[in-house]
């Protein structure tokens, strides 16, 4: 990693996880395989910031630790990349096991349980799907009907206007690190 840490993908430990490495990697990993409009790829870091924002909006008063879990929901992608679901399925259970090991190491590094409570995972997934719907319609060329079919129609009446932002990787990396630091400092 750029921090100088050596991360064993088959046996990751929390001691080898650094937020700067996660933020840097995610800021340079493009969602939608880079097939989006705009001058910058839509990064996994930008997506993660949006998912955490939606999660927090949908769960007012939720603790900062669960907001942190939402921010870090795709953290393993800083080393394994972002793959679309059909590719993950084709790879098989090995991909899921690798993702789970990396997720547990990341969570433990930042004071979260290695495995999140089911209710929290469900709420993060709901925010993730809403984000995917907005991304699909705003920057990935889907019609609303297509996005509804693939991701489910989000409850628009319950959400503020979602604006997909495309920013340079360095700016997104800094925003990710800043949000992480804020959540760690929030009781």
C-alpha positions in Angstrom: 0.0 0.0 0.0 1.1 3.6 -0.4 1.3 3.9 3.3 4.1 1.3 3.3 1.8 -1.3 4.9 1.8 -4.8 3.4 -1.7 -6.2 3.2 -2.1 -10.0 3.0 -5.3 -10.4 1.0 -5.8 -14.0 2.2 -5.2 -13.2 5.9 -5.8 -9.4 6.4 -5.2 -8.0 9.8 -6.6 -4.7 11.2 -3.0 -3.5 11.8 -2.4 -3.4 8.1 -5.4 -1.2 7.4 -4.9 2.6 7.0 -7.7 5.0 6.1 -5.3 6.9 3.7 -4.9 3.7 1.7 -8.6 3.1 1.6 -9.5 6.6 0.6 -6.8 6.7 -2.0 -7.7 3.4 -3.5 -11.5 4.1 -3.5 -11.0 7.6 -5.0 -9.3 5.9 -8.1 -11.7 3.0 -8.5 -14.5 3.8 -11.0 -18.0 2.7 -10.5 -20.0 1.4 -13.5 -16.7 0.3 -15.0 -16.1 3.9 -15.9 -19.1 4.0 -18.2 -20.5 7.3 -16.9 -20.9 10.8 -18.3 -18.7 13.6 -17.1 -15.1 14.7 -17.0 -14.2 12.5 -14.0 -15.1 8.9 -13.3 -17.6 8.4 -10.6 -15.5 6.8 -7.9 -16.3 4.3 -5.2 -15.2 6.9 -2.6 -17.8 9.4 -4.0 -20.4 6.6 -3.9 -19.5 5.7 -0.3 -19.9 9.3 0.8 -23.4 9.4 -0.8 -24.4 6.1 0.7 -23.4 7.3 4.1 -25.4 10.5 3.6 -28.5 8.7 2.5 -28.1 6.1 5.3 -27.9 8.9 7.8 -30.9 10.8 6.4 -33.0 7.6 6.4 -32.0 6.8 10.0 -32.1 10.1 11.9 -30.3 9.9 15.2 -28.3 6.8 14.3 -25.0 6.5 16.0 -21.8 7.7 14.4 -20.4 4.2 14.5 -23.1 3.0 12.1 -22.6 6.0 9.9 -19.0 5.0 9.8 -20.0 1.5 8.8 -22.1 2.9 5.9 -19.1 5.0 4.8 -16.9 1.9 4.8 -19.4 -0.4 3.2 -17.3 -0.8 0.1 -13.9 -0.4 1.7 -12.5 -3.8 0.4 -12.8 -2.4 -3.1 -9.7 -0.3 -2.4 -7.7 -3.5 -3.1 -10.1 -5.8 -5.0 -11.8 -3.2 -7.2 -15.5 -2.7 -8.0 -17.1 -5.6 -9.8 -20.6 -5.8 -11.1 -22.8 -8.5 -9.5 -22.8 -10.9 -12.5 -19.0 -11.0 -12.3 -19.0 -11.6 -8.6 -21.5 -14.5 -9.1 -19.3 -16.0 -11.8 -16.2 -15.9 -9.6 -18.2 -17.8 -7.0 -18.1 -18.0 -3.2 -14.3 -17.3 -3.1 -15.0 -13.6 -3.9 -17.6 -13.3 -1.1 -15.2 -14.9 1.4 -12.4 -12.6 0.4 -14.7 -9.6 0.7 -15.9 -10.7 4.2 -12.3 -11.1 5.5 -11.3 -7.7 4.2 -14.5 -6.1 5.6 -13.9 -7.7 9.0 -10.3 -6.4 9.2 -11.4 -2.9 8.2 -14.3 -2.9 10.7 -12.0 -4.1 13.5 -9.4 -1.5 12.6 -11.9 1.3 13.2 -13.7 0.0 16.2 -16.7 -1.7 14.5 -17.8 -5.3 14.9 -16.2 -7.6 12.4 -19.8 -8.5 11.2 -22.5 -5.9 11.4 -25.9 -6.4 13.0 -28.4 -7.6 10.4 -30.6 -4.5 10.8 -27.7 -2.2 10.1 -26.6 -4.2 7.1 -30.1 -4.0 5.8 -30.3 -0.2 6.2 -26.9 0.3 4.5 -28.0 -1.9 1.6 -31.2 0.2 1.3 -29.1 3.3 1.0 -26.8 1.6 -1.4 -29.6 0.7 -3.7 -31.0 4.2 -3.6 -27.6 5.5 -4.5 -27.3 3.0 -7.4 -30.7 4.1 -8.7 -29.7 7.8 -8.7 -26.3 7.0 -10.3 -27.9 4.9 -13.0 -30.4 7.6 -14.0 -28.1 10.6 -13.6 -24.7 9.4 -15.0 -24.9 5.8 -16.3 -27.5 6.2 -19.1 -30.4 4.3 -17.6 -34.0 5.4 -18.0 -36.1 5.7 -14.8 -38.0 2.5 -15.8 -34.8 0.6 -16.2 -33.4 1.8 -12.9 -36.7 0.9 -11.2 -36.5 -2.6 -12.6 -32.8 -3.2 -11.6 -32.6 -1.3 -8.3 -36.2 -0.7 -7.2 -38.0 2.6 -7.1 -36.6 4.7 -4.3 -39.0 6.5 -1.9 -38.5 9.9 -3.5 -41.0 11.6 -1.2 -38.7 10.6 1.8 -35.4 11.8 0.4 -33.8 15.1 -0.3 -32.8 15.7 -3.9 -29.8 13.5 -4.7 -27.2 15.1 -6.8 -24.4 12.8 -8.2 -21.1 14.7 -8.0 -18.1 14.0 -10.1 -14.9 15.4 -8.6 -11.2 14.8 -9.2 -9.8 11.9 -7.2 -7.7 14.1 -4.9 -10.7 16.1 -3.9 -12.8 13.0 -3.2 -10.0 11.3 -1.3 -9.7 14.4 1.0 -13.5 14.5 1.5 -13.5 10.7 2.4 -10.7 11.1 4.9 -12.4 14.2 6.4 -15.7 12.4 6.8 -14.0 9.4 8.3 -12.2 11.6 10.9 -15.4 13.5 11.7 -17.3 10.2 12.4 -14.4 8.9 14.5 -14.5 12.1 16.6 -18.3 12.0 17.1 -19.5 10.3 20.2 
